[in-house]
Amino acid sequence: MLRACLQRCSLRGVARIFAVARQTIAGWLKAHVENLPDVKETLLPAIPDDVLELGEIWSCVRKKDQARWLWTAMCRRTRQIVAFAIGDRSPRDLPSVMASHPA
């Protein structure tokens, strides 16, 4: 069941296929996630030539005038998300992405 969830099958679909309650599967997934290592432990080491690509995506929260932006910094070599921030699209958000970078 965990492999099906990791392959992006919906929780409802996995529950129907394996005839198990969604709450049971959600509990198993929660236990699995709690045992995962910290993100900083899983990042590949940075090298001096690494280039970060900054990206952004937005979505509205409840109303169109409540847009929220997700800013990400991704290493071009490893394709790992190394930092992120959520906020509005103001100049103060970009420094928060860079400040959360682990390196």
N, CA, C and O atoms as a printed pandas DataFrame, in Angstrom:
     atom_number atom_name residue_name chain_id  residue_number  x_coord  y_coord  z_coord
0              1         N          MET        A               1    0.811   -1.194    0.000
1              2        CA          MET        A               1    0.000    0.000    0.000
2              3         C          MET        A               1    0.856    1.259    0.000
3              4         O          MET        A               1    0.523    2.251   -0.649
4              5         N          LEU        A               2    1.961    1.205    0.737
5              6        CA          LEU        A               2    2.861    2.360    0.756
6              7         C          LEU        A               2    3.419    2.631   -0.638
7              8         O          LEU        A               2    3.519    3.784   -1.058
8              9         N          ARG        A               3    3.779    1.572   -1.352
9             10        CA          ARG        A               3    4.305    1.746   -2.713
10            11         C          ARG        A               3    3.253    2.370   -3.627
11            12         O          ARG        A               3    3.587    3.195   -4.478
12            13         N          ALA        A               4    1.996    1.989   -3.462
13            14        CA          ALA        A               4    0.934    2.577   -4.272
14            15         C          ALA        A               4    0.800    4.072   -3.956
15            16         O          ALA        A               4    0.604    4.879   -4.865
16            17         N          CYS        A               5    0.903    4.440   -2.690
17            18        CA          CYS        A               5    0.823    5.859   -2.317
18            19         C          CYS        A               5    2.025    6.619   -2.856
19            20         O          CYS        A               5    1.887    7.759   -3.299
20            21         N          LEU        A               6    3.207    6.001   -2.825
21            22        CA          LEU        A               6    4.398    6.665   -3.341
22            23         C          LEU        A               6    4.335    6.845   -4.853
23            24         O          LEU        A               6    5.013    7.715   -5.400
24            25         N          GLN        A               7    3.529    6.033   -5.534
25            26        CA          GLN        A               7    3.342    6.173   -6.980
26            27         C          GLN        A               7    2.214    7.152   -7.308
27            28         O          GLN        A               7    1.737    7.214   -8.441
28            29         N          ARG        A               8    1.797    7.915   -6.293
29            30        CA          ARG        A               8    0.794    8.968   -6.432
30            31         C          ARG        A               8   -0.616    8.459   -6.691
31            32         O          ARG        A               8   -1.437    9.177   -7.260
32            33         N          CYS        A               9   -0.903    7.234   -6.280
33            34        CA          CYS        A               9   -2.289    6.775   -6.305
34            35         C          CYS        A               9   -3.024    7.535   -5.206
35            36         O          CYS        A               9   -2.451    7.817   -4.154
36            37         N          SER        A              10   -4.261    7.857   -5.442
37            38        CA          SER        A              10   -5.007    8.611   -4.432
38            39         C          SER        A              10   -5.262    7.735   -3.206
39            40         O          SER        A              10   -5.320    6.509   -3.297
40            41         N          LEU        A              11   -5.409    8.382   -2.086
41            42        CA          LEU        A              11   -5.685    7.666   -0.843
42            43         C          LEU        A              11   -6.996    6.894   -0.952
43            44         O          LEU        A              11   -7.108    5.758   -0.492
44            45         N          ARG        A              12   -7.980    7.533   -1.568
45            46        CA          ARG        A              12   -9.272    6.870   -1.766
46            47         C          ARG        A              12   -9.127    5.643   -2.675
47            48         O          ARG        A              12   -9.734    4.604   -2.418
48            49         N          GLY        A              13   -8.327    5.765   -3.733
49            50        CA          GLY        A              13   -8.114    4.637   -4.639
50            51         C          GLY        A              13   -7.386    3.490   -3.961
51            52         O          GLY        A              13   -7.748    2.329   -4.151
52            53         N          VAL        A              14   -6.371    3.797   -3.179
53            54        CA          VAL        A              14   -5.629    2.758   -2.456
54            55         C          VAL        A              14   -6.556    2.060   -1.466
55            56         O          VAL        A              14   -6.497    0.839   -1.313
56            57         N          ALA        A              15   -7.404    2.823   -0.799
57            58        CA          ALA        A              15   -8.347    2.232    0.154
58            59         C          ALA        A              15   -9.310    1.280   -0.538
59            60         O          ALA        A              15   -9.627    0.216   -0.007
60            61         N          ARG        A              16   -9.774    1.661   -1.724
61            62        CA          ARG        A              16  -10.688    0.770   -2.454
62            63         C          ARG        A              16   -9.978   -0.474   -2.963
63            64         O          ARG        A              16  -10.522   -1.575   -2.877
64            65         N          ILE        A              17   -8.763   -0.315   -3.496
65            66        CA          ILE        A              17   -8.035   -1.459   -4.061
66            67         C          ILE        A              17   -7.715   -2.497   -2.988
67            68         O          ILE        A              17   -7.894   -3.694   -3.207
68            69         N          PHE        A              18   -7.244   -2.041   -1.832
69            70        CA          PHE        A              18   -6.808   -2.964   -0.794
70            71         C          PHE        A              18   -7.876   -3.216    0.272
71            72         O          PHE        A              18   -7.630   -3.955    1.226
72            73         N          ALA        A              19   -9.051   -2.614    0.124
73            74        CA          ALA        A              19  -10.170   -2.792    1.054
74            75         C          ALA        A              19   -9.758   -2.487    2.499
75            76         O          ALA        A              19  -10.007   -3.270    3.416
76            77         N          VAL        A              20   -9.122   -1.326    2.670
77            78        CA          VAL        A              20   -8.684   -0.864    3.985
78            79         C          VAL        A              20   -9.211    0.558    4.164
79            80         O          VAL        A              20   -9.285    1.328    3.206
80            81         N          ALA        A              21   -9.572    0.894    5.382
81            82        CA          ALA        A              21  -10.100    2.236    5.654
82            83         C          ALA        A              21   -9.043    3.304    5.375
83            84         O          ALA        A              21   -7.855    3.093    5.621
84            85         N          ARG        A              22   -9.486    4.453    4.859
85            86        CA          ARG        A              22   -8.560    5.548    4.564
86            87         C          ARG        A              22   -7.842    6.028    5.814
87            88         O          ARG        A              22   -6.668    6.392    5.751
88            89         N          GLN        A              23   -8.522    6.034    6.938
89            90        CA          GLN        A              23   -7.893    6.482    8.180
90            91         C          GLN        A              23   -6.741    5.564    8.576
91            92         O          GLN        A              23   -5.735    6.021    9.118
92            93         N          THR        A              24   -6.891    4.273    8.305
93            94        CA          THR        A              24   -5.816    3.315    8.606
94            95         C          THR        A              24   -4.599    3.599    7.742
95            96         O          THR        A              24   -3.473    3.629    8.239
96            97         N          ILE        A              25   -4.821    3.808    6.455
97            98        CA          ILE        A              25   -3.719    4.098    5.534
98            99         C          ILE        A              25   -3.071    5.425    5.909
99           100         O          ILE        A              25   -1.846    5.545    5.896
100          101         N          ALA        A              26   -3.886    6.421    6.244
101          102        CA          ALA        A              26   -3.346    7.727    6.642
102          103         C          ALA        A              26   -2.479    7.587    7.889
103          104         O          ALA        A              26   -1.442    8.243    7.993
104          105         N          GLY        A              27   -2.882    6.752    8.825
105          106        CA          GLY        A              27   -2.072    6.513   10.022
106          107         C          GLY        A              27   -0.743    5.867    9.684
107          108         O          GLY        A              27    0.292    6.235   10.240
108          109         N          TRP        A              28   -0.766    4.897    8.767
109          110        CA          TRP        A              28    0.482    4.240    8.345
110          111         C          TRP        A              28    1.398    5.230    7.646
111          112         O          TRP        A              28    2.606    5.235    7.882
112          113         N          LEU        A              29    0.828    6.069    6.784
113          114        CA          LEU        A              29    1.638    7.070    6.090
114          115         C          LEU        A              29    2.243    8.068    7.078
115          116         O          LEU        A              29    3.402    8.459    6.939
116          117         N          LYS        A              30    1.462    8.474    8.067
117          118        CA          LYS        A              30    1.962    9.403    9.075
118          119         C          LYS        A              30    3.123    8.778    9.841
119          120         O          LYS        A              30    4.128    9.445   10.089
120          121         N          ALA        A              31    2.998    7.508   10.217
121          122        CA          ALA        A              31    4.085    6.818   10.925
122          123         C          ALA        A              31    5.324    6.713   10.037
123          124         O          ALA        A              31    6.447    6.859   10.519
124          125         N          HIS        A              32    5.124    6.461    8.746
125          126        CA          HIS        A              32    6.254    6.360    7.812
126          127         C          HIS        A              32    6.976    7.701    7.695
127          128         O          HIS        A              32    8.205    7.752    7.712
128          129         N          VAL        A              33    6.213    8.780    7.579
129          130        CA          VAL        A              33    6.805   10.110    7.423
130          131         C          VAL        A              33    7.556   10.516    8.691
131          132         O          VAL        A              33    8.609   11.148    8.604
132          133         N          GLU        A              34    7.039   10.169    9.850
133          134        CA          GLU        A              34    7.709   10.510   11.109
134          135         C          GLU        A              34    9.067    9.823   11.239
135          136         O          GLU        A              34    9.946   10.322   11.942
136          137         N          ASN        A              35    9.247    8.680   10.568
137          138        CA          ASN        A              35   10.514    7.957   10.637
138          139         C          ASN        A              35   11.521    8.390    9.573
139          140         O          ASN        A              35   12.649    7.897    9.558
140          141         N          LEU        A              36   11.133    9.297    8.691
141          142        CA          LEU        A              36   12.046    9.766    7.656
142          143         C          LEU        A              36   13.092   10.698    8.265
143          144         O          LEU        A              36   12.813   11.380    9.251
144          145         N          PRO        A              37   14.301   10.732    7.684
145          146        CA          PRO        A              37   15.320   11.649    8.212
146          147         C          PRO        A              37   14.977   13.101    7.906
147          148         O          PRO        A              37   14.149   13.387    7.041
148          149         N          ASP        A              38   15.621   14.007    8.622
149          150        CA          ASP        A              38   15.432   15.428    8.400
150          151         C          ASP        A              38   15.892   15.795    6.994
151          152         O          ASP        A              38   16.825   15.187    6.469
152          153         N          VAL        A              39   15.254   16.770    6.390
153          154        CA          VAL        A              39   15.572   17.167    5.018
154          155         C          VAL        A              39   17.045   17.543    4.873
155          156         O          VAL        A              39   17.674   17.181    3.879
156          157         N          LYS        A              40   17.599   18.255    5.839
157          158        CA          LYS        A              40   18.996   18.686    5.745
158          159         C          LYS        A              40   19.950   17.498    5.692
159          160         O          LYS        A              40   21.043   17.609    5.135
160          161         N          GLU        A              41   19.549   16.356    6.266
161          162        CA          GLU        A              41   20.393   15.162    6.221
162          163         C          GLU        A              41   20.358   14.490    4.854
163          164         O          GLU        A              41   21.288   13.762    4.505
164          165         N          THR        A              42   19.312   14.719    4.079
165          166        CA          THR        A              42   19.168   14.037    2.794
166          167         C          THR        A              42   19.717   14.832    1.617
167          168         O          THR        A              42   19.858   14.288    0.522
168          169         N          LEU        A              43   20.029   16.107    1.821
169          170        CA          LEU        A              43   20.555   16.916    0.722
170          171         C          LEU        A              43   21.967   16.475    0.351
171          172         O          LEU        A              43   22.788   16.176    1.219
172          173         N          LEU        A              44   22.230   16.441   -0.930
173          174        CA          LEU        A              44   23.589   16.162   -1.378
174          175         C          LEU        A              44   24.469   17.354   -1.041
175          176         O          LEU        A              44   23.991   18.489   -1.031
176          177         N          PRO        A              45   25.743   17.118   -0.765
177          178        CA          PRO        A              45   26.610   18.248   -0.404
178          179         C          PRO        A              45   26.748   19.253   -1.553
179          180         O          PRO        A              45   26.794   18.885   -2.727
180          181         N          ALA        A              46   26.810   20.507   -1.178
181          182        CA          ALA        A              46   26.965   21.571   -2.171
182          183         C          ALA        A              46   28.411   21.625   -2.637
183          184         O          ALA        A              46   29.342   21.322   -1.890
184          185         N          ILE        A              47   28.571   22.022   -3.899
185          186        CA          ILE        A              47   29.907   22.253   -4.440
186          187         C          ILE        A              47   29.967   23.704   -4.908
187          188         O          ILE        A              47   28.922   24.305   -5.159
188          189         N          PRO        A              48   31.145   24.273   -5.029
189          190        CA          PRO        A              48   31.253   25.702   -5.371
190          191         C          PRO        A              48   30.585   26.090   -6.689
191          192         O          PRO        A              48   30.158   27.234   -6.841
192          193         N          ASP        A              49   30.484   25.166   -7.641
193          194        CA          ASP        A              49   29.908   25.486   -8.948
194          195         C          ASP        A              49   28.381   25.429   -8.985
195          196         O          ASP        A              49   27.783   25.742  -10.014
196          197         N          ASP        A              50   27.742   25.037   -7.884
197          198        CA          ASP        A              50   26.290   24.883   -7.887
198          199         C          ASP        A              50   25.588   26.200   -8.201
199          200         O          ASP        A              50   25.979   27.267   -7.728
200          201         N          VAL        A              51   24.544   26.090   -9.012
201          202        CA          VAL        A              51   23.727   27.238   -9.393
202          203         C          VAL        A              51   22.316   26.974   -8.881
203          204         O          VAL        A              51   21.766   25.893   -9.094
204          205         N          LEU        A              52   21.733   27.959   -8.206
205          206        CA          LEU        A              52   20.364   27.837   -7.730
206          207         C          LEU        A              52   19.415   28.488   -8.714
207          208         O          LEU        A              52   19.669   29.584   -9.213
208          209         N          GLU        A              53   18.321   27.802   -8.985
209          210        CA          GLU        A              53   17.259   28.344   -9.818
210          211         C          GLU        A              53   16.110   28.724   -8.905
211          212         O          GLU        A              53   15.662   27.910   -8.097
212          213         N          LEU        A              54   15.634   29.943   -9.025
213          214        CA          LEU        A              54   14.510   30.395   -8.217
214          215         C          LEU        A              54   13.226   30.245   -9.014
215          216         O          LEU        A              54   13.180   30.558  -10.204
216          217         N          GLY        A              55   12.189   29.766   -8.350
217          218        CA          GLY        A              55   10.898   29.594   -9.001
218          219         C          GLY        A              55    9.796   30.107   -8.107
219          220         O          GLY        A              55    9.977   30.277   -6.902
220          221         N          GLU        A              56    8.644   30.353   -8.719
221          222        CA          GLU        A              56    7.501   30.825   -7.945
222          223         C          GLU        A              56    6.225   30.284   -8.552
223          224         O          GLU        A              56    6.136   30.055   -9.758
224          225         N          ILE        A              57    5.248   30.086   -7.700
225          226        CA          ILE        A              57    3.911   29.668   -8.131
226          227         C          ILE        A              57    2.934   30.305   -7.162
227          228         O          ILE        A              57    3.268   30.512   -5.995
228          229         N          TRP        A              58    1.742   30.615   -7.621
229          230        CA          TRP        A              58    0.783   31.275   -6.748
230          231         C          TRP        A              58   -0.547   30.561   -6.773
231          232         O          TRP        A              58   -0.872   29.833   -7.711
232          233         N          SER        A              59   -1.305   30.787   -5.724
233          234        CA          SER        A              59   -2.652   30.253   -5.623
234          235         C          SER        A              59   -3.466   31.190   -4.733
235          236         O          SER        A              59   -2.915   31.882   -3.878
236          237         N          CYS        A              60   -4.751   31.204   -4.938
237          238        CA          CYS        A              60   -5.628   32.035   -4.107
238          239         C          CYS        A              60   -6.089   31.231   -2.902
239          240         O          CYS        A              60   -6.338   30.029   -2.998
240          241         N          VAL        A              61   -6.199   31.909   -1.768
241          242        CA          VAL        A              61   -6.675   31.284   -0.543
242          243         C          VAL        A              61   -8.028   31.894   -0.208
243          244         O          VAL        A              61   -8.104   33.048    0.213
244          245         N          ARG        A              62   -9.068   31.145   -0.388
245          246        CA          ARG        A              62  -10.456   31.544   -0.147
246          247         C          ARG        A              62  -10.979   32.596   -1.113
247          248         O          ARG        A              62  -12.062   32.423   -1.672
248          249         N          LYS        A              63  -10.245   33.680   -1.325
249          250        CA          LYS        A              63  -10.697   34.747   -2.221
250          251         C          LYS        A              63   -9.575   35.090   -3.201
251          252         O          LYS        A              63   -8.400   34.836   -2.937
252          253         N          LYS        A              64   -9.959   35.667   -4.325
253          254        CA          LYS        A              64   -8.944   36.029   -5.322
254          255         C          LYS        A              64   -7.996   37.103   -4.824
255          256         O          LYS        A              64   -6.852   37.168   -5.273
256          257         N          ASP        A              65   -8.447   37.945   -3.909
257          258        CA          ASP        A              65   -7.561   38.997   -3.420
258          259         C          ASP        A              65   -6.628   38.512   -2.308
259          260         O          ASP        A              65   -5.871   39.302   -1.745
260          261         N          GLN        A              66   -6.680   37.229   -1.993
261          262        CA          GLN        A              66   -5.789   36.655   -0.978
262          263         C          GLN        A              66   -4.807   35.681   -1.632
263          264         O          GLN        A              66   -4.713   34.521   -1.231
264          265         N          ALA        A              67   -4.093   36.151   -2.618
265          266        CA          ALA        A              67   -3.132   35.304   -3.326
266          267         C          ALA        A              67   -1.918   35.033   -2.439
267          268         O          ALA        A              67   -1.451   35.921   -1.726
268          269         N          ARG        A              68   -1.418   33.818   -2.488
269          270        CA          ARG        A              68   -0.211   33.427   -1.764
270          271         C          ARG        A              68    0.776   32.856   -2.761
271          272         O          ARG        A              68    0.400   32.135   -3.685
272          273         N          TRP        A              69    2.030   33.184   -2.565
273          274        CA          TRP        A              69    3.081   32.760   -3.470
274          275         C          TRP        A              69    3.984   31.752   -2.778
275          276         O          TRP        A              69    4.317   31.906   -1.603
276          277         N          LEU        A              70    4.377   30.720   -3.516
277          278        CA          LEU        A              70    5.360   29.750   -3.045
278          279         C          LEU        A              70    6.631   30.001   -3.832
279          280         O          LEU        A              70    6.657   29.816   -5.049
280          281         N          TRP        A              71    7.682   30.420   -3.149
281          282        CA          TRP        A              71    8.987   30.674   -3.756
282          283         C          TRP        A              71    9.871   29.470   -3.449
283          284         O          TRP        A              71    9.901   29.004   -2.310
284          285         N          THR        A              72   10.581   28.968   -4.436
285          286        CA          THR        A              72   11.487   27.837   -4.222
286          287         C          THR        A              72   12.868   28.159   -4.776
287          288         O          THR        A              72   13.012   28.917   -5.735
288          289         N          ALA        A              73   13.877   27.565   -4.151
289          290        CA          ALA        A              73   15.253   27.618   -4.661
290          291         C          ALA        A              73   15.668   26.174   -4.895
291          292         O          ALA        A              73   15.675   25.363   -3.969
292          293         N          MET        A              74   16.015   25.855   -6.146
293          294        CA          MET        A              74   16.362   24.494   -6.524
294          295         C          MET        A              74   17.783   24.465   -7.074
295          296         O          MET        A              74   18.173   25.330   -7.858
296          297         N          CYS        A              75   18.547   23.467   -6.658
297          298        CA          CYS        A              75   19.903   23.290   -7.164
298          299         C          CYS        A              75   19.820   22.720   -8.575
299          300         O          CYS        A              75   19.172   21.696   -8.795
300          301         N          ARG        A              76   20.461   23.367   -9.513
301          302        CA          ARG        A              76   20.412   22.928  -10.902
302          303         C          ARG        A              76   21.069   21.560  -11.098
303          304         O          ARG        A              76   20.608   20.764  -11.916
304          305         N          ARG        A              77   22.144   21.283  -10.353
305          306        CA          ARG        A              77   22.870   20.016  -10.514
306          307         C          ARG        A              77   22.098   18.834   -9.930
307          308         O          ARG        A              77   21.966   17.798  -10.582
308          309         N          THR        A              78   21.594   18.981   -8.717
309          310        CA          THR        A              78   20.966   17.854   -8.032
310          311         C          THR        A              78   19.456   17.807   -8.198
311          312         O          THR        A              78   18.835   16.784   -7.910
312          313         N          ARG        A              79   18.856   18.901   -8.658
313          314        CA          ARG        A              79   17.405   19.036   -8.820
314          315         C          ARG        A              79   16.676   18.913   -7.485
315          316         O          ARG        A              79   15.521   18.487   -7.449
316          317         N          GLN        A              80   17.337   19.282   -6.390
317          318        CA          GLN        A              80   16.727   19.244   -5.070
318          319         C          GLN        A              80   16.238   20.639   -4.690
319          320         O          GLN        A              80   16.911   21.637   -4.946
320          321         N          ILE        A              81   15.066   20.691   -4.078
321          322        CA          ILE        A              81   14.582   21.942   -3.509
322          323         C          ILE        A              81   15.376   22.164   -2.233
323          324         O          ILE        A              81   15.291   21.364   -1.301
324          325         N          VAL        A              82   16.147   23.247   -2.182
325          326        CA          VAL        A              82   17.009   23.485   -1.025
326          327         C          VAL        A              82   16.453   24.572   -0.105
327          328         O          VAL        A              82   16.933   24.718    1.019
328          329         N          ALA        A              83   15.456   25.336   -0.550
329          330        CA          ALA        A              83   14.847   26.359    0.293
330          331         C          ALA        A              83   13.490   26.737   -0.295
331          332         O          ALA        A              83   13.258   26.598   -1.496
332          333         N          PHE        A              84   12.594   27.220    0.579
333          334        CA          PHE        A              84   11.294   27.689    0.119
334          335         C          PHE        A              84   10.747   28.716    1.097
335          336         O          PHE        A              84   11.188   28.799    2.243
336          337         N          ALA        A              85    9.787   29.489    0.632
337          338        CA          ALA        A              85    9.081   30.446    1.480
338          339         C          ALA        A              85    7.684   30.641    0.913
339          340         O          ALA        A              85    7.475   30.543   -0.297
340          341         N          ILE        A              86    6.741   30.916    1.782
341          342        CA          ILE        A              86    5.365   31.170    1.374
342          343         C          ILE        A              86    4.986   32.570    1.845
343          344         O          ILE        A              86    5.236   32.931    2.995
344          345         N          GLY        A              87    4.391   33.349    0.965
345          346        CA          GLY        A              87    3.983   34.702    1.349
346          347         C          GLY        A              87    3.321   35.409    0.188
347          348         O          GLY        A              87    2.901   34.779   -0.782
348          349         N          ASP        A              88    3.232   36.725    0.295
349          350        CA          ASP        A              88    2.711   37.494   -0.823
350          351         C          ASP        A              88    3.876   37.833   -1.754
351          352         O          ASP        A              88    5.012   37.443   -1.488
352          353         N          ARG        A              89    3.610   38.532   -2.809
353          354        CA          ARG        A              89    4.667   38.790   -3.795
354          355         C          ARG        A              89    5.321   40.136   -3.522
355          356         O          ARG        A              89    5.298   41.039   -4.358
356          357         N          SER        A              90    5.893   40.246   -2.355
357          358        CA          SER        A              90    6.549   41.495   -1.989
358          359         C          SER        A              90    8.061   41.294   -1.988
359          360         O          SER        A              90    8.531   40.158   -1.941
360          361         N          PRO        A              91    8.821   42.374   -2.040
361          362        CA          PRO        A              91   10.282   42.251   -2.072
362          363         C          PRO        A              91   10.876   41.583   -0.828
363          364         O          PRO        A              91   12.016   41.119   -0.873
364          365         N          ARG        A              92   10.135   41.523    0.273
365          366        CA          ARG        A              92   10.698   40.919    1.486
366          367         C          ARG        A              92   10.687   39.386    1.435
367          368         O          ARG        A              92   11.362   38.747    2.243
368          369         N          ASP        A              93    9.930   38.780    0.498
369          370        CA          ASP        A              93    9.848   37.311    0.448
370          371         C          ASP        A              93   11.087   36.656   -0.131
371          372         O          ASP        A              93   11.487   35.589    0.334
372          373         N          LEU        A              94   11.698   37.259   -1.123
373          374        CA          LEU        A              94   12.887   36.647   -1.728
374          375         C          LEU        A              94   14.018   36.501   -0.729
375          376         O          LEU        A              94   14.636   35.437   -0.694
376          377         N          PRO        A              95   14.329   37.499    0.085
377          378        CA          PRO        A              95   15.385   37.278    1.088
378          379         C          PRO        A              95   15.053   36.159    2.076
379          380         O          PRO        A              95   15.960   35.505    2.591
380          381         N          SER        A              96   13.766   35.930    2.345
381          382        CA          SER        A              96   13.420   34.834    3.267
382          383         C          SER        A              96   13.706   33.474    2.648
383          384         O          SER        A              96   14.017   32.521    3.362
384          385         N          VAL        A              97   13.603   33.373    1.311
385          386        CA          VAL        A              97   13.973   32.117    0.644
386          387         C          VAL        A              97   15.483   31.901    0.790
387          388         O          VAL        A              97   15.936   30.807    1.128
388          389         N          MET        A              98   16.232   32.936    0.535
389          390        CA          MET        A              98   17.687   32.808    0.612
390          391         C          MET        A              98   18.155   32.577    2.051
391          392         O          MET        A              98   19.143   31.878    2.277
392          393         N          ALA        A              99   17.459   33.155    3.011
393          394        CA          ALA        A              99   17.852   32.968    4.417
394          395         C          ALA        A              99   17.572   31.548    4.894
395          396         O          ALA        A              99   18.244   31.057    5.801
396          397         N          SER        A             100   16.580   30.880    4.289
397          398        CA          SER        A             100   16.264   29.513    4.718
398          399         C          SER        A             100   17.132   28.474    4.048
399          400         O          SER        A             100   17.010   27.284    4.338
400          401         N          HIS        A             101   18.020   28.910    3.144
401          402        CA          HIS        A             101   18.924   27.978    2.459
402          403         C          HIS        A             101   19.881   27.368    3.482
403          404         O          HIS        A             101   20.493   28.099    4.261
404          405         N          PRO        A             102   20.020   26.025    3.491
405          406        CA          PRO        A             102   20.826   25.381    4.526
406          407         C          PRO        A             102   22.335   25.562    4.399
407          408         O          PRO        A             102   23.051   25.369    5.381
408          409         N          ALA        A             103   22.833   25.923    3.234
409          410        CA          ALA        A             103   24.293   25.987    3.042
410          411         C          ALA        A             103   24.888   27.316    3.388
411          412         O          ALA        A             103   26.100   27.500    3.272
